[in-house]
């Protein structure tokens, strides 16, 4: 009887944990700033490095 009761309690805890997690809302992370290094642009003009949002 004791094994049956502990098995039921563990099963109930697992089921309750999965039900709690199904209502979670996943929020997208804030856009990250990334460094774009300098490069040679059109007509051989050097474009300096800058930050942009990804």
C-alpha positions as CSV (number, residue, x, y, z in Angstrom):
1,X,0.0,0.0,0.0
2,X,2.9,2.4,0.8
3,X,4.5,1.7,-2.6
4,X,1.2,2.4,-4.3
5,X,0.7,5.7,-2.4
6,X,4.2,6.9,-3.2
7,X,3.9,6.0,-6.8
8,X,0.6,7.9,-7.0
9,X,2.2,11.0,-5.4
10,X,5.2,11.0,-7.7
11,X,2.9,10.6,-10.7
12,X,0.7,13.4,-9.5
13,X,3.7,15.7,-9.0
14,X,5.0,15.0,-12.5
15,X,1.6,15.6,-14.0
16,X,1.1,18.8,-12.0
17,X,4.6,20.1,-13.0
18,X,3.9,19.5,-16.7
19,X,0.5,21.3,-16.4
20,X,2.1,24.3,-14.7
21,X,4.7,24.6,-17.4
22,X,2.2,24.5,-20.3
23,X,0.9,28.0,-19.5
24,X,4.4,29.6,-19.8
25,X,4.8,32.5,-22.2
26,X,8.1,32.7,-24.0
27,X,9.2,36.3,-24.5
28,X,11.6,37.0,-27.3
29,X,15.0,38.4,-26.1
30,X,15.8,42.1,-26.7
31,X,17.8,42.7,-29.9
32,X,21.5,42.5,-29.3
33,X,24.0,45.1,-30.4
34,X,26.7,43.6,-32.6
35,X,29.9,45.3,-33.9
36,X,30.2,45.5,-37.6
37,X,33.9,46.0,-38.5
38,X,35.1,48.4,-41.1
39,X,35.1,47.4,-44.8
40,X,35.7,48.8,-48.2
41,X,32.5,50.0,-49.7
42,X,31.5,50.8,-53.3
43,X,33.9,52.9,-55.3
44,X,36.8,52.1,-52.9
45,X,35.5,54.1,-50.0
46,X,36.4,52.9,-46.5
47,X,33.3,52.5,-44.2
48,X,34.3,52.6,-40.5
49,X,33.0,50.1,-38.0
50,X,29.7,50.7,-36.3
51,X,27.1,49.0,-34.0
52,X,23.9,47.6,-35.4
53,X,21.0,45.8,-33.8
54,X,20.5,42.2,-34.8
